[in-house]
């Protein structure tokens, strides 16, 4: 292959836009939260601490909601600050 063919291949390739990169970042953060919660749940299950398992799951759900709905949460915080 010559230089012209490589230029044509690279020119036709599509790079990810900002929305796709943001989606990848959200997936990575969500997977990291999942791994941390799985670790905490197994650690607390080994010690038979049911309350700690439930609280870890609730905390993980809240953090995941905040990460996936960041715009909505910031709107809620702004509304609360304006209210005060």
Secondary structure, DSSP 8 states (H G I E B T S, - for coil): --HHHHHHHHHH-----HHHHHHHHHHHHHHHHHHHHHHHHHHHHHTT-HHHHHHHHHHHHHHHHHHHTHHHHHHHHHHHHHH-
